[in-house]
Amino acid sequence: MFPCLPVSLSTVVIFLSHITSPTALTFPVAEICRRARAAGLLTIIDGAHAPGQAPLNLRGLGADIYTGACHKWLCGPKGAAFLYARPEVQGWLEPLVVSWGWESERPGGSQFVDWHEWQGTRDIAAFLTAPTAIAFQEQHDWDAVRRRCRALASKTRDRIAALTGLPPICPDVPEWFTQFFAAPLPNLDPDLLKRRLYDEYRVEAPVFRWNGTPLIRVSFQAYNDEGDADALVDALARLLPELAR
């Protein structure tokens, strides 16, 4: 289903997103990490969009290093994020800013934690909210929320494709996208469309060119419903005939 990644003889590290930001595609990171480990390669995964949107078992995933944001789909505040490293690679990571844990007089059980956990007067309040954000989603059946958002994303993607006549960038299966997607648009000025969507219809959505193709990225979270999808599609139905070149 997924294309193989080319690996040259000089490759030592594979770095990729778990879920891409511009195209909203989910990559098969577990399989990539497994094959990389077999080939003796390190893997670094950018999981900015994964926590809260995709099931995440860091040990099962097999990445050497994984970093994720908690302020996006996990519903935490800005500044909440995490860095995971397998015990075998933790000793290779040094902080860009050394602080209390560096050469600590009272080291803890993990040098990795000592070196990276605390940086001077940095406010860690956002970090401390992560357990509450996780608990909130567990208490509100977030699997059902994700399924509803995924269904709404799938339906909206089809409606946009019907407007543009352009094929989608990936199959309509959860392995490829979940709560957000990118849809190709006809040739137009992405900045102008984005501005008019907001100014005239109060619809906020990223519109940009990716590898020369205009795309709109559409996201659905727990607070979105069919009315939001209708507002977007109706706005596009009015604007695209006018702006398409």
Secondary structure, DSSP 8 states (H G I E B T S, - for coil): --------TT--EEEEESB-TTT--B--HHHHHHHHHHTT-EEEEEETT-BTTB---HHHH--SEEEEESSSTT---TT-EEEEE-TTTGGG---SS--TTTT-SS--S-HHHHHHS--TT---HHHHTHHHHHHHHHHTTHHHHHHHHHHHHHHHHHHHHHHH----SS-SSTTT-SSEEEEE--S--HHHHHHHHHHHH-----EEEETTEEEEEEE--TT--HHHHHHHHHHHHHHHHHH--
